[in-house]
Amino acid sequence: MTSDASGNVHHRLHAIDLATGAEQFGAPTEIAATYPGNGAEGANGVLIFTPALHTVRSALTLVNGTIYMGWTTHCMSGNYIRW
């Protein structure tokens, strides 16, 4: 989780070569998501992952070439979506 010069929050997934420290596979990849639904983090029936509201809470899991991540809110109060 980082912030840029404009104060925008970003979550990025890095693939790093442990021997050289170099990024691999075109990394880093910006974390972004949408999902059908209604709630505080969406509009018009689409939920939108809001990086400034969330923190990753679980380990990465790789299943058949897909990486799964779990996210929670920072303060655990309010009507937030778990990703």
Beta strands, then each sheet from edge to edge (+ up, - down):
strand 1: 2-3
strand 2: 9-10
strand 3: 12-13
strand 4: 29-30
strand 5: 34-36
strand 6: 42-43
strand 7: 46-48
strand 8: 54-56
strand 9: 61-63
strand 10: 66-68
strand 11: 71-73
sheet 1: 1+ 2-
sheet 2: 3+ 4-
sheet 3: 5+ 7- 6+
sheet 4: 8+ 11-
sheet 5: 9+ 10-
end
